[in-house]
Amino acid sequence: MIESWLFIFAMIAVLLIPGPTNALLANASHHQGVFKTIRLIPAELLGYVYGISLWALLLHLSMPTWPILIHLLHFASAMYVLWLAFLLWKSSPADKQRQNYQALKPQQVFLSTLKNPKVILFATGIFPIETWDSFENYAWVLGVFCLTLIPCTLFWIYWGQNLVVGKVKLCTADQLYKGSAMLLMLCMLPVIVRFF
């Protein structure tokens, strides 16, 4: 079984940080309404599960012939976390999404999630190595992931909508992005330390 369930904190931090899918969902809830946007959660969930499983399969198949790939992906994941923290500190993607809005479809959410580098980060850096040892571990970790993803997505659908329109008095979008960058770096320290 999984030795430590502390990866859940890193999972929550990565899911809560502003990203392309989160900005799309926050903006969609502002334009389409919360209930229409909630129907897009299965597309996001499917995108994450499909992407994570594909990367895990790629790693499993390549390990016998190219064992260094996992180390390269760990390094790329660590660099992505640093880059993402830098971008979060400097800009506000939700503002960019607000400027050009079109009705959001499930296919767009699925593709946005599938292409999101967070998928590689989950498969190679955040999920424990034991996840891929048995189907039971895989089912447990993905079940926990799904239970974590739903409240994080609902947070972005409801609270992100209020943030996009400026209804949140306690926090501006800029403060959220800077705070997310610091939270991301703090929660990713165990992953980065494990790599080195």
Buried (B, 14 or more C-beta within 10 A) or exposed (E): EBEEEEBBBBBBBBBBBBBBBBBBBBBBBBBBEEEBBBEBBEBBBBBBBBBBBBBBEBBEEBEEEEEEBBEEBBBBBBEBBBEBBEBBBEBBBBBEBBEEBEEBEBEBBBBBBBEBBBBBBBBBBBBBEBBBEEEEBBEBBBEBBEEBBBEBBBBBBBBBBBBBEEEBEEEEBEEBBBBBBEBBBEBBEBBBEEEE
